[in-house]
């Protein structure tokens, strides 16, 4: 996966997050970007994204509570789930905005 694709995915994720959660705070932390639904309130931390060598991972703090009928979300922990993105079009095909809309309501 080339650096331009990673950068484009990250840029579009940031735009989608702020579109869905206009009051969100995005901070660099843990080697990625962590999102809190409400700026200044760490208790509202809900998701984040991380850039790896072969993909960008969109991770949901309480992803186990999201509806995901097509097994798009990965992970088997008690709470966290994630989506691996390898191409820009996967932002749409893996329904990232719809998952973020669910997260905004938790």
URTA-V691395 format. One record per pair of residues at least 24 apart in sequence whose C-alpha atoms are under 7 Angstrom apart, sorted by the first residue. I is the first residue (numbers start at 1). J is the second residue. If there is no record, write none. Layout:
i/j
I/J
I/J
This chain:
i/j
1/54
1/55
1/86
5/87
5/88
6/51
6/56
8/88
9/88
16/97
17/100
20/100
20/101
21/104
37/104
46/103
54/86
55/84
55/85
55/86
56/84
56/85
56/86
57/82
57/83
57/84
57/85
58/82
58/83
58/84
59/83
66/102
